[in-house]
Amino acid sequence: MTSLLSYLPALGLGTAGGLVAWGLGLPLPWMLGALFTTMIASVAGLRIQGPNAIRPAVVAVIGVLLGSRFAPEVLGHMVTWIGTLSLLLVYLLVVGLIIVPWYRYAGGYDWRTSFFAGMPGGLAEMIELAEAKGGKPEPVILAHSLRIVVTISLIALWFRVIMGHDVGAGAASGAGLPEWREAGLLMAAAIFGSLIGRALNWPAPTFLGPMALSAALHLSGISEAAPPAVLVNAAQVILGTVLGCRFRGVPLSELRKAGGLSIGSTVLVLGVALGFSHLMRILTGTSPEQAMLALAPGGLTEMGLIALAIHADVAFVALHHVVRIIAIIVAAPVVFALFERRLAAGGSGKGGSGDPP
């Protein structure tokens, strides 16, 4: 109870930010309003604490919501997706070749830190690998945290302002209150899906497990319900608050540098993603909007919410982000081992800043 009470100031700020953004008609108001309000408060020195302890329950709700959009006709598209997944792997290679040098030369980080700051993988996994391999964790934390924030903001504005899609208050919400049987099924998907995800050691287990179990229920026709809108909006406020409070204690000068680097790297990545999204359209007939969301370097949860908001194929977007995360987790240590050998051959030493030969 004491821990829950300590979250109230942050949640109050996040809710207020969400309400203001909703009143202004901004894209993804509940999540982005909460995120920017708490981020500003955190950088300003307010002693607010993000509700990290309840984040697993929150992402489980969103996982169940996105899983509810897996309609039976999704199965008919699987063969086409083999081609787009192959393009995704090429895209990840191109992104790594561009963004790792960006952090090395534009940011002045050593090569080890630049490697893990530039890899488009999950935040937790990249931090863990950076610490294990001799990189500096602080720049990696800022790089990936800001990458998610900048990507969500730019993508939401792009689809709202440029493409004219509705990414507003109700766009990413769920439905009304489900009947008791359906509510029980959705709750079971959240609880047992989280347990299955953790037992199988999946990345983002409390998100992917509930999404997979919810998808199975909806693909099989057992359930047709989705979490209620009020619960989904509350989940977005909590998620935005957690993201915003990550910047607590970050000096403004450090945040300014990291922010500039992140904006530059994200614009570069989104430019590459735009090119690959049009390539997907030419080769597979995938719509550029859907392909862009599948390739954008934002969080799996957040890109799924935007896909839901613009009525894109959530299954397509989610699958590509899952493959992105798994591919980076598997490939990054292997590529880094080869990378480190070249660093050693170049005489940079552990943690050094020398260039590979």
C-alpha positions in Angstrom: 0.0 0.0 0.0 2.9 2.3 0.8 4.4 1.7 -2.6 1.1 2.3 -4.3 0.6 5.6 -2.5 4.1 6.7 -3.6 2.9 6.4 -7.2 0.0 8.8 -6.8 1.8 12.1 -7.5 3.2 10.7 -10.8 -0.1 9.1 -11.8 -1.9 12.4 -10.9 0.4 14.3 -13.2 0.1 11.7 -15.9 -3.7 11.8 -15.7 -3.7 15.6 -15.9 -1.4 15.5 -18.9 -3.6 13.0 -20.6 -6.7 15.0 -19.9 -5.1 18.2 -21.4 -3.9 16.3 -24.5 -7.3 14.8 -24.9 -9.0 18.2 -24.6 -6.6 19.5 -27.2 -7.4 16.7 -29.6 -3.7 15.5 -29.8 -2.7 12.1 -31.1 -2.6 9.2 -28.6 -3.5 11.7 -25.8 -3.6 9.5 -22.8 -0.2 8.0 -23.4 1.7 11.0 -24.9 0.1 13.5 -22.5 1.1 11.4 -19.5 4.5 10.8 -20.9 5.5 14.4 -21.6 4.0 15.8 -18.4 5.9 13.4 -16.2 9.1 13.6 -18.3 9.1 17.4 -17.9 8.4 17.1 -14.1 11.2 14.5 -13.8 13.8 16.6 -15.6 12.7 19.6 -13.5 13.6 17.8 -10.4 10.2 16.8 -8.9 10.5 13.7 -6.8 8.0 11.5 -8.5 8.1 7.8 -8.8 6.9 5.9 -11.8 4.6 2.9 -11.1 7.0 0.3 -12.5 5.7 -2.4 -10.2 2.3 -2.4 -11.9 3.6 -2.0 -15.5 3.4 -5.8 -16.1 -0.3 -5.7 -15.4 -0.7 -2.7 -17.6 1.1 -4.2 -20.6 -0.9 -7.4 -20.1 -4.1 -5.4 -20.6 -2.7 -3.9 -23.8 -1.5 -7.3 -24.9 -5.0 -8.7 -24.5 -6.4 -5.7 -26.4 -4.1 -6.2 -29.4 -4.6 -10.0 -29.4 -8.3 -9.4 -29.7 -7.7 -7.9 -33.2 -6.3 -11.2 -34.5 -9.3 -12.2 -36.8 -9.4 -15.7 -38.4 -8.6 -14.2 -41.8 -5.2 -13.3 -40.5 -4.1 -16.9 -41.1 -4.5 -16.4 -44.9 -1.9 -13.7 -45.0 0.9 -15.8 -43.4 2.6 -16.8 -46.7 2.9 -13.2 -47.8 4.5 -12.2 -44.5 7.5 -14.5 -45.1 8.6 -12.0 -47.8 8.1 -9.0 -45.6 9.9 -10.6 -42.7 12.9 -11.3 -45.0 12.9 -7.6 -45.9 12.8 -6.8 -42.1 16.0 -8.6 -41.5 17.8 -6.7 -44.3 16.3 -3.5 -42.9 17.8 -4.2 -39.4 21.2 -4.8 -41.0 21.0 -1.4 -42.8 19.9 0.4 -39.6 22.7 -1.0 -37.6 25.3 0.0 -40.2 23.9 3.6 -40.1 23.1 4.2 -36.5 26.0 2.6 -34.7 28.5 4.9 -36.5 26.1 7.8 -35.8 26.5 7.4 -32.1 30.2 6.9 -32.4 31.0 9.9 -34.6 28.1 12.3 -33.8 27.8 11.4 -30.2 31.5 10.7 -29.4 30.7 7.5 -27.5 33.2 4.6 -27.6 32.4 1.8 -30.1 31.0 -0.6 -27.5 28.6 1.9 -26.1 27.7 3.1 -29.7 27.0 -0.5 -30.7 24.4 -1.2 -28.1 22.9 2.4 -28.3 22.4 1.9 -32.0 21.0 -1.6 -32.1 17.2 -1.4 -32.6 16.4 -3.9 -29.9 14.5 -3.9 -26.6 15.6 -1.4 -23.9 16.2 -3.9 -21.1 18.0 -6.4 -23.3 20.4 -3.7 -24.8 21.2 -2.3 -21.3 22.0 -5.8 -20.0 24.2 -6.6 -23.0 26.0 -3.2 -22.8 26.9 -3.7 -19.2 28.0 -7.3 -19.8 30.2 -6.3 -22.8 31.9 -3.2 -21.3 29.7 -0.5 -22.7 28.5 2.5 -20.6 24.9 1.8 -19.5 23.8 5.5 -19.0 24.1 6.6 -22.7 22.4 3.3 -23.8 19.5 3.9 -21.4 19.0 7.4 -22.7 19.4 6.4 -26.3 16.7 3.7 -26.2 14.3 5.5 -23.9 14.5 8.6 -26.1 14.3 6.5 -29.3 10.9 5.2 -28.1 9.6 8.6 -27.1 10.7 10.3 -30.3 9.4 7.5 -32.5 6.0 7.5 -30.8 5.7 11.2 -31.1 6.9 11.5 -34.7 4.8 8.5 -35.9 1.7 9.7 -34.1 2.0 13.2 -35.6 2.8 11.8 -39.1 -0.3 9.7 -39.2 -2.5 12.4 -37.7 -1.2 15.5 -39.5 0.3 14.2 -42.8 -1.7 11.0 -43.5 -5.0 12.3 -41.9 -5.7 9.2 -39.8 -7.6 9.4 -36.6 -5.1 8.8 -33.8 -7.1 10.6 -31.2 -8.7 9.9 -27.9 -11.0 7.0 -28.9 -8.9 5.6 -31.7 -6.9 3.2 -29.7 -9.4 2.4 -27.1 -11.2 -0.8 -26.5 -14.9 -1.5 -26.6 -17.7 -1.2 -23.9 -18.0 -3.5 -20.9 -17.9 -7.2 -21.9 -20.3 -9.7 -20.5 -19.2 -11.8 -17.5 -18.1 -14.8 -19.6 -16.1 -12.7 -22.0 -14.6 -10.7 -19.1 -13.5 -13.9 -17.5 -11.8 -15.1 -20.7 -10.0 -11.8 -21.2 -8.8 -11.9 -17.5 -7.6 -15.5 -17.9 -5.7 -14.5 -21.1 -3.9 -11.7 -19.1 -3.1 -13.9 -16.1 -2.2 -17.2 -17.7 -0.7 -15.5 -20.7 1.8 -13.7 -18.5 2.6 -16.9 -16.7 3.2 -18.8 -20.0 5.3 -16.0 -21.3 7.6 -16.0 -18.3 7.7 -19.8 -18.2 8.9 -19.9 -21.8 11.3 -17.0 -21.2 9.9 -14.9 -24.0 11.0 -11.3 -24.5 8.4 -8.9 -22.9 6.6 -12.0 -21.4 3.8 -10.1 -19.8 2.9 -8.5 -23.1 3.6 -11.3 -25.6 2.0 -14.0 -23.4 -1.4 -12.3 -23.0 -1.4 -11.2 -26.6 -0.7 -14.7 -27.9 -3.4 -16.3 -25.6 -5.9 -13.6 -26.5 -5.1 -14.1 -30.2 -5.7 -17.8 -29.8 -9.1 -17.2 -28.2 -10.1 -14.8 -31.0 -8.7 -16.8 -33.9 -10.6 -19.8 -32.7 -13.8 -17.9 -32.3 -14.1 -18.6 -28.5 -14.1 -14.9 -27.8 -15.0 -11.8 -29.7 -14.6 -9.2 -26.9 -12.0 -6.6 -26.1 -11.0 -4.9 -22.8 -13.2 -1.9 -22.1 -12.2 1.6 -23.2 -11.8 3.0 -19.7 -9.4 0.2 -18.8 -7.3 0.7 -22.0 -7.1 4.5 -21.5 -6.0 4.0 -17.9 -3.4 1.5 -19.1 -2.1 4.1 -21.5 -1.8 6.8 -18.8 0.2 4.4 -16.6 2.4 3.3 -19.5 3.1 7.0 -20.4 3.8 7.8 -16.7 6.3 4.9 -16.4 8.1 6.1 -19.6 8.2 9.7 -18.4 9.5 8.9 -15.0 12.5 7.1 -16.5 14.1 10.6 -16.9 14.2 11.3 -13.2 17.6 12.6 -12.2 18.9 13.1 -15.7 20.9 16.3 -15.9 19.4 18.8 -18.5 22.7 19.1 -20.3 23.0 15.3 -20.7 19.3 15.1 -21.8 19.9 17.8 -24.3 22.8 16.0 -25.9 21.0 12.6 -25.8 17.8 14.2 -27.2 19.6 15.7 -30.2 21.3 12.4 -30.9 18.1 10.5 -30.6 16.1 12.9 -32.8 18.9 12.6 -35.5 19.1 8.8 -35.2 15.3 8.4 -35.2 14.9 10.6 -38.3 17.6 8.5 -40.1 15.9 5.2 -39.1 12.5 6.5 -40.1 13.9 7.5 -43.5 15.3 4.0 -44.0 11.9 2.6 -42.8 10.1 4.8 -45.3 12.2 3.4 -48.1 11.7 -0.2 -47.0 7.9 0.4 -46.6 7.6 1.4 -50.2 9.8 -1.6 -51.2 7.4 -3.8 -49.3 4.5 -2.3 -51.2 6.1 -2.9 -54.5 7.2 -6.5 -53.7 4.3 -7.7 -51.6 1.5 -5.3 -51.9 1.6 -4.3 -48.2 0.3 -0.8 -47.6 3.1 1.8 -46.8 1.3 2.8 -43.6 1.2 -0.7 -42.2 4.7 -1.4 -43.3 5.9 1.8 -41.7 4.4 0.8 -38.3 6.0 -2.7 -38.6 9.4 -1.2 -39.2 9.3 1.9 -37.0 11.9 1.7 -34.1 9.3 2.3 -31.4 8.1 -0.1 -28.7 6.1 -3.2 -29.6 3.3 -2.1 -27.3 3.2 1.5 -28.6 3.4 0.7 -32.3 0.6 -1.9 -31.8 -1.6 0.8 -30.2 -1.0 3.2 -33.2 -1.8 0.3 -35.6 -5.0 -0.3 -33.8 -5.8 3.5 -33.9 -5.4 3.7 -37.7 -7.2 0.3 -38.3 -4.0 -1.3 -39.6 -3.4 -5.1 -39.3 -2.3 -5.4 -35.7 -1.2 -9.0 -36.2 1.1 -8.0 -39.0 2.7 -5.1 -37.0 3.0 -7.1 -33.9 4.6 -10.1 -35.6 7.3 -7.9 -37.3 8.2 -6.3 -34.0 8.4 -9.6 -32.2 10.8 -10.9 -34.9 12.8 -7.6 -34.7 13.3 -8.0 -31.0 14.2 -11.7 -31.2 16.5 -11.2 -34.2 18.4 -8.4 -32.3 18.6 -10.5 -29.1 20.0 -13.5 -31.0 22.3 -11.6 -33.4 23.6 -8.7 -31.3 26.0 -10.8 -29.1 27.2 -12.8 -32.1 27.8 -9.6 -34.2 29.4 -7.9 -31.2 31.9 -10.8 -30.7 33.1 -10.3 -34.3 33.0 -6.5 -33.8 35.1 -6.8 -30.6 37.8 -8.8 -32.3 38.2 -6.0 -34.8 38.4 -3.5 -32.0 41.0 -5.6 -30.2 43.0 -5.9 -33.5 42.8 -2.2 -33.8 44.3 -1.7 -30.4 41.4 0.1 -28.8 41.4 -1.9 -25.6 38.4 -2.6 -23.4 36.0 0.3 -23.4 38.3 2.2 -25.8 37.2 4.6 -28.4 39.4 3.5 -31.2 38.0 2.8 -34.6 37.8 -0.7 -36.0 40.5 -1.4 -38.6 
